[in-house]
Amino acid sequence: MNFLRCFHDIVSNQSLDFESKINKLLVFGLEVFDLELGIISKVDENSYTVLYAKTPDNSLLPGTVFELQGTYCVHTLAAGSALAFHKASQSAIANHPCYINFQLESYIGAPIKIGDKIFGTVNFSSAKDSLAFNDDAYDYIELFAQWLGSEFARTQAKEQLIKNSNTLLKLEHVANIGTWEVDLISDKITWSEQTYLIHEVDEQFQPQMNSAVEFYKEGPSRESITRAVELAIEKGKKWNLELEIVTAKNKHLWVATFGEAEFDEGRCVRLFGTCQDVTESVMLREELKQKQAQAERLLEDRSMLFAKISHELRTPLNGITGMLTTLVDEHSEEVRAEKIKIGLRSADILLSIINEVLDFSKINHGELKLEPTDFLLKTIFTDLTSLYTPLFKNTHVTLQVNNTIDDNCWAFSDNTRLSQIASNLLSNALKFTENGSVTLNTSLSKVKTKLSLNIEVSDTGRGMSKGFLESLFSPFSQEVDAKNSKGGTGLGLAIVKELVEYMGGKIKVKSTPNKGTTFLVNIPIEKGTEQKQENLKSTLDINGSELSVLVVDDNDINRLVLHASLGKLNIKADSAVDGQDAVLKCRQKHYDLIFMDCIMPILDGFEATKQLRSEKICSHEGTYIAAITANTSSQDKLACKQAGMDMFISKPFKLPILEKAVINALEHTVKIS
């Protein structure tokens, strides 16, 4: 049994690595069996690959491949256990290719198994005869094969473990998932490489229970993880949370942390789990939540808008239809004139509501744009005073105006929006003041090197409660009661605030119930360039009878209204029902002035104008074309200009704007002549 002791000494020698042990065992086997060749092979289907070999001249190299059928090992594998013979030439395998090719007389080998599967063989052979192999030889070759199977299995498991570990590291990196473990017996925390990367700490950092918890942001996140750890240790409860951490480099991240506990005899001995950087998905989810909330808010605003507008439109529509109906059989000129005034006033209210809705829609969709021009700043408030003074007649409220802006102060801003801001504040003040006064103060002040327009509108009206002031500038907000309901869309002040802030200004409000309200507006103003001012002729001086005019509109009522308005200017115009009809008429007759609707079937106003200009049917010098449309955006104005139109008129129009178009056309024809 000495060979067993030698075998044990070799395999248990910790100073030798695996290959050194194999070489020694092969050498030892050759001595034991007194043979010349020792081979350890790997068998794969019909292939026999040499892994390790010992030969007299070292001519058999690792990696050499033979056909399995050409080796004696095919019989060993068929037997499934150790097999030996010492005189091949006198046995049944004398015709075997291995004997024919290599003349190997003696052989002993055993299959190497890993579990139930064949890995390969270990065998010793020689071309010389040998004595018959005894039981000790069989025991040794079987023991050698078993040890090799065990070692190869351990090597495969190690390689697979390394492969799995590398795969896990790659997956951790791709998914940004780190693993961690807390040994509660040794109080040691182990982090994976990705966990270190997530927390942005260097490799020398050694996490402790307290320091690991402190990465979680102070407040709800830290409280949640602390409570989760406590419940896991006490009751074995798993956790799966999304919490915020602050890394070592002070970066705020969101992590999905999962953890569970391991118990031994009722005692928690280990915590383990994962943490994943989910910042991007959390941010995306929050963004989607905000967009959803915004969409729901817009939908709610739209629903409220429709409900409110459908109610508010009825009053002016009732005024218009009611007055028109009663005018049919009315013969008194005085009564007819009064009813016409009421109808026109109702139309103005209707237009005001529509404009508010359009402005609110533009603001909601981010389409609000300013159109700055050079203008005399003081004239805005002078015109507003003239407009509002009559509205205060027959009331118990007086209008006081203090306009200290210099007469020659030119500004570059959107005068329409400035007028709208002041007008809305004045209308609001008048609406909610039953007695006393409304005061408009306007002035300019210098803020560093820039000018600031100051608008103050104060009243002695009902005032507002502190609670209502907090929602004053929200759409549809109105403080009304059963006795003091004033109606309206509830959009005016919301639009004012948006306009003021869009123009870079600020708005403040002070109010005391039953004492009054004061609005303070400050808007930065750029200095403007002095412009040559036009002196429009009065209606009495305008005579357009010498002009040849064409009205282009697909709507019968629109054409009738335009013809009636032009009749006041001594103009009898021709008509065209669409762009194609207009081009045809212009080919047959020259027109000095064309009022061109933009949106029409067959051929719209844009294309019709382009055709008239490009084909020289109506040259810029010979024909003045005024766009007349219900679309009023800056894009529409630009489209009209690009099509070749000279002027832009929005519907519903009033007589003064038509007068301006006629004057421009008259001056145009004079210049040509």
Number of C-alpha atoms within 10 A of each C-alpha: 7 7 14 13 9 13 18 11 12 18 17 11 10 10 9 13 10 14 10 13 19 19 15 15 18 24 18 17 23 20 11 13 21 15 21 18 22 25 20 23 24 20 22 12 8 12 15 23 21 20 16 20 23 20 18 9 6 9 9 15 13 15 14 12 15 14 13 17 15 17 17 22 25 18 18 20 19 10 12 14 16 23 22 22 18 21 20 21 17 9 11 9 16 16 11 16 14 18 19 13 10 11 16 21 21 25 25 24 29 28 33 29 20 18 10 6 10 16 18 24 26 27 27 24 26 22 18 14 17 17 11 12 16 10 8 13 19 18 13 20 23 20 15 23 24 18 15 23 22 16 14 17 16 13 13 13 12 12 12 12 12 12 12 12 12 12 12 15 19 14 14 20 17 10 13 18 25 25 22 19 18 20 15 16 9 9 11 14 18 15 19 15 17 24 22 20 17 20 21 15 15 11 10 7 9 14 16 14 12 9 10 12 18 15 18 24 18 13 9 12 18 18 13 16 20 15 11 21 20 13 16 19 20 13 13 19 14 16 18 15 15 19 19 22 23 17 19 13 9 11 10 16 19 22 22 17 20 18 21 20 23 16 12 8 6 10 14 18 17 21 21 17 17 20 23 21 23 20 17 11 11 16 12 12 12 12 12 12 12 12 12 12 12 12 12 12 12 15 12 12 15 14 12 15 21 13 12 16 17 12 13 17 18 12 13 21 16 13 20 21 13 14 20 17 11 11 16 9 9 13 9 10 9 10 12 18 12 13 20 16 14 18 21 16 15 21 17 14 18 19 16 12 20 14 12 16 19 14 19 21 15 14 17 13 10 9 13 17 14 15 11 15 14 17 22 20 24 19 18 16 22 12 11 15 18 10 11 15 13 10 14 14 11 8 12 11 19 18 19 16 16 12 18 11 19 12 11 12 16 21 21 18 21 17 20 13 17 20 15 17 21 21 19 15 21 23 14 16 25 24 13 18 22 15 15 14 19 24 18 21 17 19 16 20 14 11 9 7 6 11 17 19 19 19 23 21 22 24 29 24 24 19 21 18 13 13 9 12 16 9 14 19 19 16 18 19 17 19 17 10 8 6 6 10 11 12 12 17 21 20 20 26 20 18 21 22 20 20 22 19 14 15 19 12 18 17 17 11 14 14 20 15 13 13 13 21 22 21 18 15 23 22 20 20 22 16 16 17 14 14 10 6 8 6 6 13 11 9 13 8 9 17 16 20 14 12 18 17 25 24 25 27 28 19 12 9 10 16 20 14 12 19 18 14 17 21 14 16 19 14 19 18 21 16 20 19 18 24 28 20 15 25 19 13 16 17 13 10 11 15 21 20 25 27 26 29 28 26 18 18 13 10 17 18 27 22 16 22 27 17 18 22 17 13 10 12 20 24 14 15 11 19 23 25 26 25 24 25 22 14 14 14 14 14 10 16 19 12 14 26 16 13 19 23 25 17 17 20 21 16 13 12 15 12 14 12 13 18 22 16 22 24 17 18 24 19 12 18 18 9 10 8 7
